[in-house]
Amino acid sequence: MRLLFVHQNFPGQYCHLATHYASQRDCEVVAVGENGNVLQRQPAFPRVRLLGYDTPRKEGNGLGQAIARGQVVGAGAAQLRRAGFRPDVICAHLGWGEALFLKDVFPEAKLLLYCEFFYRQQGADCGFDPEFPPGPGSAPRLRLMNAPLLMALDACDWGVAPTLWQHRQFPPAYRPRIGVIHDGIDTDRIAFPPLPGDEEIVTFVARNLEPYRGFHVFMRAIPEIQKRRPKAHVVIVGGDEVSYSRRLPPGETYRARMLRELEGRLDLSRVHFTGRISYARYLSLLRASSAHVYLTYPFVLSWSLLEALAAGCAVIASRTPPVEEVITDGQNGLLVDFFSPEEIAARVEQALTQDMSGLREHARRTALERYDLRRVCLPAQAKLIEQLIRPAALAA
């Protein structure tokens, strides 16, 4: 079998799937991504042939940028074809335009898209937070952002979304050709720890500290947390860049903005910003966590929530989709109003003062039963790829 993985930040969501097929001697695996991302990753994927492309610089709207990227990736795919490579299955992320012309280059291949998100003017992230309202041009901007997604969907053979809620964001006409399989969490590596010690450690983790992941609301909850639990330490993991939220003026960060807003109200000796940390250190922090806070707009679900559940954390999470798809309040986590610092602080106090052993065990069980990489998600992904090569089995 020959597989082609296309992701500008390879491996992205394909880390485990690409590794799985590369480990099989009868499989040839090629991966394509941006040069700046893939060149440093070859040692981690010894049996994957990594190819990079230069990011096109295109002025104008997102549609033009996506088409330019698709053309660059398509030209590279044509070179692969001329060199004799014919993939049986192409696994490509729906975003950024990379998948736009792959089916034209390899019409005989099955194109499987990773359908992470479809943008909507209402009912999801846009307009959710009144502190950051959408601008007057948001509707046409979102339509232009969706245009290359629709073009790629029209050409694909099948798609996969990681959660039911993310699946439901796509237009009804395309949903029948999109399955739901999560990327998977390595629960074997994320060991279920004993109960934390006497020290109270409240953890918050995000790739970047920004409003989309509720950083501003969590910061406003810290004064009340410190008032209720005067010995608790708050550990905040994440960078100062912006992944999804509104860009700030050059030199500004959401962390600095919130520290200015809360100046004089925080005991900073008990608030620890780590920046980005290694995965091993991150897992150690989850094992030590007494209460773990996860907040998000109605948007893409973070791996970190499921990793926290797998670690048996006492999770306090926002009552927002797709979180509600994963957490049942009082059973495997505690749900709060995203916009209520007071409720967040009260739930943190609950996690620190009440017996959470049953909730922690249920959290771990949720990760094992629904999101386990090796026993649930990866077998489902591999089965889907096998079915794609045999269309009759997929239709059945």
C-alpha positions, -999 to 999 in steps of 0.1 A, spaced: 0 0 0 12 35 -8 0 65 13 5 102 9 0 125 39 -4 162 33 -4 186 62 14 220 63 26 213 99 32 176 94 26 154 113 -2 174 129 -31 150 134 -13 123 114 15 116 138 2 82 149 -14 71 117 17 78 96 39 61 121 15 31 121 18 26 83 55 34 81 61 6 105 47 -19 80 72 -32 55 46 -35 27 37 2 30 54 31 14 47 64 31 53 99 18 45 131 37 43 167 24 44 198 45 58 233 46 96 234 45 100 252 77 81 225 95 91 192 80 128 196 75 135 193 113 112 162 117 128 135 96 146 118 125 113 113 142 98 95 112 127 73 98 105 54 74 85 83 61 98 102 31 93 138 40 90 164 13 87 202 19 73 231 -1 79 268 1 50 287 15 35 309 -12 32 346 -5 -1 358 -19 -17 391 -11 -54 394 -7 -81 373 9 -78 338 23 -93 322 -8 -64 335 -30 -39 323 -5 -55 288 -3 -55 285 -41 -19 296 -43 -9 270 -17 -30 243 -35 -12 251 -67 22 247 -51 13 214 -35 -4 203 -67 28 210 -87 48 190 -62 24 161 -64 27 161 -102 65 158 -97 59 128 -75 37 112 -101 63 117 -128 88 101 -105 65 70 -104 48 74 -70 10 65 -72 -7 66 -38 -36 44 -30 -49 68 -3 -42 105 2 -47 117 38 -49 155 37 -61 182 61 -90 202 48 -76 236 56 -51 259 40 -59 248 4 -33 220 2 -59 194 -9 -75 215 -36 -58 199 -66 -46 165 -53 -75 146 -69 -66 161 -103 -31 149 -100 -40 114 -86 -76 107 -98 -72 70 -91 -63 76 -55 -88 78 -26 -88 113 -10 -95 112 27 -98 147 43 -94 156 79 -124 178 85 -114 198 115 -137 228 113 -162 246 91 -168 283 98 -202 297 107 -215 332 113 -237 320 142 -237 290 166 -199 285 170 -169 307 178 -179 337 158 -198 361 180 -196 338 211 -176 362 232 -191 397 235 -158 410 247 -144 404 212 -174 409 188 -171 401 151 -163 430 128 -186 443 101 -168 423 74 -169 390 93 -197 373 72 -180 377 38 -146 368 54 -160 336 68 -176 327 34 -143 332 17 -126 311 43 -151 283 37 -148 284 -1 -116 263 -4 -130 239 22 -161 233 0 -139 229 -31 -118 202 -14 -149 185 0 -164 183 -35 -133 164 -47 -128 141 -18 -139 105 -14 -145 106 23 -139 128 53 -133 123 90 -141 148 119 -128 143 154 -160 150 173 -197 149 165 -201 186 171 -173 194 146 -190 171 122 -223 190 126 -207 223 116 -203 211 80 -232 217 55 -258 189 56 -251 180 20 -215 168 29 -222 152 63 -231 118 49 -195 115 35 -178 125 67 -173 100 95 -164 107 132 -132 93 145 -110 111 170 -72 113 165 -67 93 197 -49 98 230 -20 77 241 -34 65 274 -6 40 278 19 69 281 -4 90 302 -4 69 333 -33 71 358 -15 86 389 -22 82 426 -41 111 442 -22 143 444 -4 152 476 -12 178 502 0 207 480 -29 224 461 -19 229 424 -44 244 399 -34 238 363 -43 256 331 -29 245 297 -32 259 262 -9 261 232 -11 299 235 -27 320 262 -56 336 243 -93 343 246 -104 313 224 -92 290 252 -106 312 279 -73 325 292 -88 360 300 -117 345 320 -94 321 339 -71 350 349 -101 369 363 -110 338 384 -76 336 400 -81 364 426 -112 345 439 -94 312 438 -66 327 459 -91 342 483 -109 308 488 -77 287 488 -48 309 502 -22 281 499 -31 271 463 -5 275 435 -17 282 399 4 269 371 -3 282 336 12 265 306 12 282 271 30 305 248 23 342 242 15 339 205 -20 339 190 -33 307 174 -70 316 168 -80 348 186 -79 384 174 -44 396 168 -30 423 192 -8 452 182 29 443 177 46 437 211 14 431 230 3 398 245 -29 386 262 -8 376 292 6 411 296 -29 426 291 -45 405 318 -16 412 342 -22 449 338 -59 445 343 -55 425 375 -25 445 389 -27 445 427 -53 418 428 -31 388 423 -5 371 446 20 366 419 42 345 442 15 318 437 9 322 400 35 305 378 37 310 340 59 282 325 56 292 288 56 261 265 71 230 281 82 196 269 56 168 266 72 148 294 71 178 318 35 185 308 25 150 317 43 153 351 23 185 357 -10 167 350 0 140 374 6 166 401 -26 186 394 -52 190 421 -77 207 398 -73 213 361 -92 241 343 -101 238 306 -121 266 289 -129 270 252 -151 288 228 -174 265 207 -145 255 186 -120 227 179 -116 204 209 -81 204 224 -61 172 229 -52 186 263 -87 181 277 -87 144 268 -51 140 281 -62 156 314 -90 131 316 -66 102 307 -44 114 336 -73 113 360 -74 150 366 -103 167 384 -113 187 354 -133 220 356 -144 227 320 -166 252 302 -201 243 294 -195 247 257 -196 223 227 -178 201 220 -168 198 257 -203 187 266 -199 158 242 -171 146 264 -179 156 300 -210 149 320 -212 173 349 -205 156 382 -195 123 366 -162 127 348 -157 164 353 -173 197 365 -188 221 340 -190 258 344 -203 289 326 -174 300 304 -180 336 313 -182 332 351 -150 337 370 -170 332 402 -183 298 392 -149 287 380 -134 296 414 -162 278 433 -157 247 412 -120 248 418 -126 250 455 -150 220 452 -123 200 435 -98 209 461 -120 202 492 -142 173 482 -134 137 475 -128 136 437 -115 100 435 -147 86 418 -148 115 393 -111 110 385 -116 73 379 -145 80 356 -125 106 337 -98 81 330 -124 55 320 -139 80 295 -105 84 278 -99 47 277 -133 38 263 -138 65 238 -105 81 229 -78 55 235 -53 56 206 -42 20 202 -74 2 211 -101 25 198 -91 54 175 -61 40 155 -79 7 146 -109 27 135 -87 50 113 -69 20 98 -102 2 91 -115 33 73 -85 34 51 -89 -3 43 -125 3 34 -117 32 12 -96 9 -10 -126 -14 -11 -156 10 -18 -182 -17 -15 -172 -23 21 -175 14 29 -210 16 13 -221 -14 34 
